[in-house]
Amino acid sequence: MARPRSGDKRKAILNAALRVCAERGISGAPTSAISKAAGIAEGSLFTYFKTKDELLSELYMELRMEFSRHLPDFPFGKDVYTRLKYIWDQYLDLGAAHPEQLKVLAQLRASGKLFRENETPSLALIEILKGTVEAAQGSELANLPAEYLVLMYRAQAEITLEFINAHPESAAMCRELGFKMLWRGLTDK
């Protein structure tokens, strides 16, 4: 008879997967290392996740939802500039505080092993989709797919964060100018 599942154990496995993947990369993170980091037997990991791919997919969705939890006072009803700037600032703050999360998110996105059919769009993704499309109206980018505009937004944020982490003395300037570059690119203004 299988042991009952524990929410704490599941969370411990996800946290361990994050740490191990951040240290070793996804391909260098066997389930044995993840289990050891979680303090459980390897067989117990498969009580919670049928495969490593399922574990990685759950980790990806958890990390994406984590960002939305950091948008408690989202400025609904404000202009598009204010909404996109708010997400930008929160993303940079979270990325500076938890660089391992962004590192693993990027690896997971690039892995091609995610099961997205059950993925629920997060608040941040929905607002970036709406905001980038709204900002691009009237510009040359207006005819581009919304997904492409979101990828541009994310890429600019990730590049800015990477530079800030390497050059913290330039953080304030890069934060502001990085967003201005993005805004000008979206709006032609």
Secondary structure, 3 states (H helix, E strand, C coil): CCCCCCHHHHHHHHHHHHHHHHHHCCCCCCHHHHHHHHCCCHHHHHHHCCCHHHHHHHHHHHHHHHHHHCCCCCCCCCCHHHHHHHHHHHHHHHHHHCHHHHHHHHHHHHHCCCCCCCCCCCHHHHHHHHHHHHHHCCCHHHHCCHHHHHHHHHHHHHHHHHHHHHCHHHHHHHHHHHHHHHHHHHHCC
